[in-house]
Amino acid sequence: MQLLTRETPDYIAPALWSANNPHLNPVDYQVWENLQQRVYRSRIRDLDHLRLRLIEEWEHFHQNFIDEAVRQWRSRLQAFE
């Protein structure tokens, strides 16, 4: 934690994190929702097809989309304090 505090200017200590709040987890509030929409554009036949669709769509995500979701985390965290 000392390394992160020292080397990462935007680091937020775990003591300030809200436990299990889906509105504060970038994967929950933005990435997973978007991935679900993409995957379910087509009818899913079975579990293997679902796995395949998840992998296909994940590979099409641009890093910028993920980065933006993570960037929003600090402001979301502060709004819930």
C-alpha positions as a Markdown table, in Angstrom:
| # | Residue | x | y | z |
|---|---|---|---|---|
| 1 | Met | 0.0 | 0.0 | 0.0 |
| 2 | Gln | 2.9 | 2.3 | 0.7 |
| 3 | Leu | 4.2 | 1.8 | -2.8 |
| 4 | Leu | 0.9 | 2.5 | -4.4 |
| 5 | Thr | 0.4 | 5.6 | -2.3 |
| 6 | Arg | 3.8 | 6.9 | -3.2 |
| 7 | Glu | 3.9 | 5.9 | -6.9 |
| 8 | Thr | 0.2 | 6.3 | -7.9 |
| 9 | Pro | -1.1 | 9.9 | -7.5 |
| 10 | Asp | -4.7 | 8.9 | -7.8 |
| 11 | Tyr | -4.5 | 5.9 | -5.5 |
| 12 | Ile | -7.5 | 5.5 | -3.2 |
| 13 | Ala | -6.8 | 3.6 | 0.0 |
| 14 | Pro | -9.0 | 0.5 | 0.6 |
| 15 | Ala | -10.4 | 2.1 | 3.8 |
| 16 | Leu | -12.2 | 4.6 | 1.5 |
| 17 | Trp | -13.7 | 1.9 | -0.8 |
| 18 | Ser | -17.4 | 1.1 | -0.4 |
| 19 | Ala | -17.9 | -2.6 | 0.1 |
| 20 | Asn | -19.7 | -4.5 | -2.6 |
| 21 | Asn | -21.4 | -1.5 | -4.2 |
| 22 | Pro | -22.1 | -2.3 | -7.9 |
| 23 | His | -22.4 | 1.5 | -8.6 |
| 24 | Leu | -18.7 | 1.8 | -7.7 |
| 25 | Asn | -17.2 | -1.2 | -9.5 |
| 26 | Pro | -16.2 | -0.2 | -13.1 |
| 27 | Val | -16.8 | -3.8 | -14.3 |
| 28 | Asp | -20.3 | -3.8 | -12.9 |
| 29 | Tyr | -21.5 | -0.3 | -13.8 |
| 30 | Gln | -20.2 | 0.0 | -17.3 |
| 31 | Val | -18.2 | -2.9 | -18.7 |
| 32 | Trp | -20.4 | -5.9 | -17.8 |
| 33 | Glu | -23.6 | -4.0 | -18.9 |
| 34 | Asn | -22.1 | -3.2 | -22.3 |
| 35 | Leu | -20.7 | -6.7 | -22.7 |
| 36 | Gln | -24.2 | -8.2 | -21.9 |
| 37 | Gln | -25.8 | -6.0 | -24.5 |
| 38 | Arg | -23.3 | -7.0 | -27.2 |
| 39 | Val | -23.5 | -10.8 | -26.3 |
| 40 | Tyr | -27.3 | -10.9 | -26.3 |
| 41 | Arg | -27.7 | -9.3 | -29.7 |
| 42 | Ser | -28.0 | -12.8 | -31.0 |
| 43 | Arg | -29.9 | -15.7 | -29.6 |
| 44 | Ile | -27.7 | -17.9 | -27.3 |
| 45 | Arg | -28.1 | -21.6 | -28.0 |
| 46 | Asp | -26.3 | -23.2 | -25.1 |
| 47 | Leu | -23.6 | -22.6 | -22.5 |
| 48 | Asp | -20.8 | -23.2 | -25.0 |
| 49 | His | -22.3 | -20.7 | -27.4 |
| 50 | Leu | -22.5 | -18.2 | -24.5 |
| 51 | Arg | -18.8 | -18.7 | -23.7 |
| 52 | Leu | -17.9 | -18.2 | -27.3 |
| 53 | Arg | -20.0 | -15.0 | -27.6 |
| 54 | Leu | -18.4 | -13.6 | -24.4 |
| 55 | Ile | -14.9 | -14.2 | -25.6 |
| 56 | Glu | -15.7 | -12.8 | -29.1 |
| 57 | Glu | -17.2 | -9.6 | -27.7 |
| 58 | Trp | -14.6 | -9.1 | -25.1 |
| 59 | Glu | -11.9 | -9.2 | -27.8 |
| 60 | His | -13.7 | -6.3 | -29.5 |
| 61 | Phe | -13.6 | -4.0 | -26.5 |
| 62 | His | -11.1 | -1.1 | -27.0 |
| 63 | Gln | -8.8 | -0.4 | -24.1 |
| 64 | Asn | -10.0 | 3.2 | -24.2 |
| 65 | Phe | -13.5 | 2.0 | -23.1 |
| 66 | Ile | -12.0 | 0.1 | -20.1 |
| 67 | Asp | -9.8 | 3.0 | -19.2 |
| 68 | Glu | -12.7 | 5.5 | -19.2 |
| 69 | Ala | -14.7 | 3.2 | -16.9 |
| 70 | Val | -11.8 | 3.1 | -14.5 |
| 71 | Arg | -11.3 | 6.9 | -14.7 |
| 72 | Gln | -14.9 | 7.4 | -13.6 |
| 73 | Trp | -14.3 | 5.4 | -10.5 |
| 74 | Arg | -12.8 | 8.2 | -8.4 |
| 75 | Ser | -15.7 | 10.6 | -9.0 |
| 76 | Arg | -18.2 | 7.8 | -8.3 |
| 77 | Leu | -16.5 | 6.9 | -5.1 |
| 78 | Gln | -16.5 | 10.5 | -3.9 |
| 79 | Ala | -20.2 | 10.8 | -4.7 |
| 80 | Phe | -21.0 | 7.9 | -2.4 |
| 81 | Glu | -18.9 | 9.0 | 0.5 |
